[in-house]
Amino acid sequence: MEQFLCVELLIGKEKLKKLRESSVTVIGLGAVGSYAVEALARAGVGSLRLVDFDTLKPTNLNRHLAALHSTLGKFKADVLKERVLDINPLCRVEALDIFADKESLAEIFSNKPDLVIDAIDSLNPKVQVLSECSKLGIPIVSSMGAALRVNPFSVKAGDIFETKGCPLAQRIRKRLRKEGVGKGIVCVYSDESCKHARLKVDVPGESYFERGRARGKLGSLPTVTGIFGLSVAHCAIEYLCGGFH
């Protein structure tokens, strides 16, 4: 297709074909997840399963690609599905408006994806997804915390067991060890020393969660969250096409 010509010119026909034949499941469609989905769709990934139980809210407008005044109140997965199909009508897209946890993982992974992207912002479900992917042998790229960060040049990628300067990765490692999970999980993280206050602000109309623990809002920029999402997608694309060299 002509729309993927520039991708083909860079990586070649065979690698583009691999992307077209690949299936990716993206779990967590917040700011990071939305940018990841966008990049996968524009790179020519042929099959996407989009998983998130949440809807778009006014506070998403500062950083979420799918958040527009016209989309507020709609499910993130449904809106992103429409966006992907508008980018590439031939992409096979599924939207699952469900919460990712132990009870739903069998359904989420029922299509046996070639790769999973974890952009979940809740610790317990995140560990459950990472642990399950490790047990099933599904390659996964995981995003650590992008909120409270202001330095885009501190964003890096590496094995989650080899990160430095990321408190979330440290907490996840501790839990993964208890699950018998070791090295082999690629993550995108920031080693920026986080000096910004972790102020939890309750937003009227956004403090109710049907699933998971209620969480206050944390400060975030569209730039850093976008870089996290694009970096996660880049790692996924590089893996799926067998490298760029």
C-alpha positions in Angstrom: 0.0 0.0 0.0 1.2 3.5 -0.9 0.6 4.7 2.7 3.4 2.5 4.0 5.9 3.4 1.2 8.2 5.4 3.5 8.3 2.6 6.0 9.1 0.1 3.2 11.9 2.4 1.9 13.5 2.3 5.3 13.2 -1.3 6.4 12.4 -3.2 3.1 9.5 -5.3 1.8 10.2 -8.4 3.9 10.3 -6.6 7.2 7.2 -4.6 6.3 5.5 -7.9 5.4 6.4 -9.2 8.9 4.7 -6.2 10.4 1.6 -6.7 8.3 1.4 -10.3 9.5 2.0 -9.5 13.1 -0.6 -9.4 15.9 -0.1 -7.1 18.9 -2.2 -6.7 22.0 -2.0 -3.3 23.8 -3.2 -3.3 27.4 -3.8 0.1 29.0 -4.9 2.8 26.6 -4.0 5.9 28.5 -1.6 8.6 27.2 1.3 6.1 26.7 -0.9 3.4 25.2 -2.6 5.7 22.8 0.7 6.9 21.3 1.9 3.3 21.1 -1.3 2.3 19.2 -0.9 5.2 16.8 2.7 4.3 15.9 1.8 0.6 15.4 -1.0 1.5 13.1 1.1 3.9 11.1 3.9 1.4 10.8 1.6 -1.2 9.2 1.1 -3.7 12.0 -1.7 -5.9 10.6 -3.7 -6.9 13.7 -4.3 -5.0 17.0 -6.3 -6.0 20.1 -6.9 -2.9 22.3 -7.7 -3.5 25.9 -9.0 -0.9 28.5 -12.1 -0.6 30.6 -12.0 3.1 31.0 -13.6 6.1 29.3 -12.2 9.4 28.1 -12.4 12.2 30.6 -11.7 16.0 30.4 -8.3 15.5 32.2 -7.2 13.3 29.4 -7.3 16.2 26.9 -3.7 17.3 27.8 -2.0 14.2 26.6 -4.2 11.4 25.2 -4.3 11.2 21.4 -7.9 10.0 21.3 -9.2 12.6 23.8 -11.2 15.3 22.1 -14.2 17.2 23.3 -16.2 15.1 20.8 -15.0 11.8 22.3 -15.4 12.5 26.0 -17.4 9.8 27.8 -16.6 7.2 25.1 -14.6 4.0 25.8 -10.9 4.5 25.0 -10.7 1.2 23.2 -13.6 1.9 21.0 -12.4 5.4 20.0 -8.9 4.1 19.3 -10.3 1.3 17.2 -12.1 3.8 15.0 -8.9 5.9 14.8 -6.8 2.9 13.7 -9.3 2.0 11.0 -9.2 5.5 9.8 -5.4 5.3 9.5 -5.4 1.8 8.0 -8.8 0.3 7.0 -7.1 -3.1 6.3 -5.9 -3.4 9.9 -7.8 -6.1 11.9 -8.7 -4.3 15.1 -10.5 -5.6 18.2 -11.6 -3.4 21.1 -12.0 -5.1 24.5 -13.7 -2.7 27.1 -12.6 -4.9 30.0 -10.4 -4.7 33.1 -7.1 -6.6 32.8 -6.6 -8.9 35.8 -6.2 -12.6 36.5 -9.9 -13.3 35.7 -9.7 -11.7 32.2 -6.2 -12.6 31.0 -7.3 -15.8 29.4 -9.7 -13.8 27.2 -7.2 -11.1 26.6 -4.6 -13.5 25.3 -7.0 -15.9 23.6 -5.7 -14.8 20.1 -2.1 -15.7 21.0 -0.5 -12.4 20.0 3.0 -12.2 18.7 3.7 -9.4 21.2 2.0 -7.6 24.1 2.4 -4.0 25.0 1.8 -3.2 28.7 0.8 0.4 29.4 -1.1 -0.3 32.5 -0.9 2.4 35.3 -2.0 0.1 38.2 0.6 -2.0 40.0 -1.2 -5.3 40.7 -2.7 -5.7 37.2 0.6 -4.8 35.7 2.5 -7.5 37.6 -0.2 -10.0 36.7 0.1 -9.2 33.0 3.9 -9.4 33.0 3.9 -12.6 35.0 1.3 -14.3 32.7 3.2 -13.2 29.5 6.4 -14.7 31.0 4.6 -18.0 31.8 3.0 -18.2 28.4 6.2 -17.2 26.6 4.7 -14.1 25.0 7.2 -11.3 24.3 6.2 -8.1 26.0 7.3 -4.5 26.1 6.3 -2.7 29.3 6.0 1.0 30.1 7.1 2.3 33.5 5.8 5.5 34.9 5.8 8.6 32.7 3.9 10.9 35.1 5.9 13.5 37.1 8.8 13.4 34.6 9.9 16.5 32.7 13.2 15.5 31.1 12.5 13.7 27.7 16.2 12.8 27.4 16.1 10.6 30.4 13.8 8.1 28.7 15.5 4.8 28.0 14.8 1.1 27.1 16.2 -2.0 28.7 15.5 -5.2 30.6 13.4 -4.4 33.6 15.8 -6.3 35.9 18.6 -4.0 34.8 17.0 -0.6 35.1 18.4 2.1 37.4 16.7 5.2 38.9 13.1 3.9 38.3 11.2 3.3 41.6 8.3 1.6 39.8 10.6 -0.9 38.0 12.2 -1.7 41.4 8.8 -2.5 42.9 7.8 -4.6 40.0 11.0 -6.6 40.0 10.4 -7.5 43.7 7.0 -8.9 42.9 8.1 -10.6 39.7 10.8 -12.5 41.6 8.1 -13.8 44.0 6.3 -15.1 40.8 9.5 -16.8 39.6 10.0 -14.4 36.8 13.5 -13.3 35.8 15.2 -11.3 33.1 13.7 -11.0 29.6 11.1 -8.3 29.9 11.9 -5.2 27.9 10.7 -1.9 29.4 10.7 1.8 28.7 11.6 3.9 31.8 13.1 7.2 32.9 16.1 7.4 35.2 15.3 11.1 35.9 15.5 11.9 39.6 11.8 12.7 40.3 11.8 15.9 42.3 8.2 16.9 41.5 5.6 16.5 44.3 3.4 13.5 44.0 0.2 15.5 44.6 -2.9 13.4 44.3 -5.8 15.6 43.3 -9.4 14.3 43.3 -11.2 15.5 40.2 -15.0 15.8 40.5 -16.6 13.1 38.3 -13.4 11.2 37.9 -12.9 9.7 41.3 -15.1 6.6 40.7 -13.6 3.4 39.4 -15.7 0.4 38.5 -12.6 -1.8 38.8 -9.2 -1.3 40.5 -8.2 1.0 43.3 -9.2 4.7 43.1 -6.2 6.8 42.2 -5.7 10.5 42.3 -4.4 12.4 39.3 -0.6 13.0 38.9 1.0 15.8 36.9 2.1 14.9 33.4 3.2 16.4 30.1 2.0 15.5 26.6 5.7 15.4 25.5 7.1 12.9 28.0 4.1 10.6 27.9 4.1 10.7 24.1 7.8 9.8 24.0 7.2 6.9 26.4 4.4 5.6 24.1 6.4 6.0 20.9 9.5 4.4 22.5 7.4 1.4 23.5 6.0 1.1 20.0 9.5 1.4 18.5 10.8 -1.5 20.6 7.8 -3.5 19.6 8.2 -2.7 15.9 11.9 -3.5 16.0 11.2 -6.9 17.5 8.4 -7.8 15.2 10.3 -7.0 12.0 13.4 -8.8 13.2 15.5 -5.7 13.8 16.4 -2.8 11.5 19.7 -4.0 10.3 
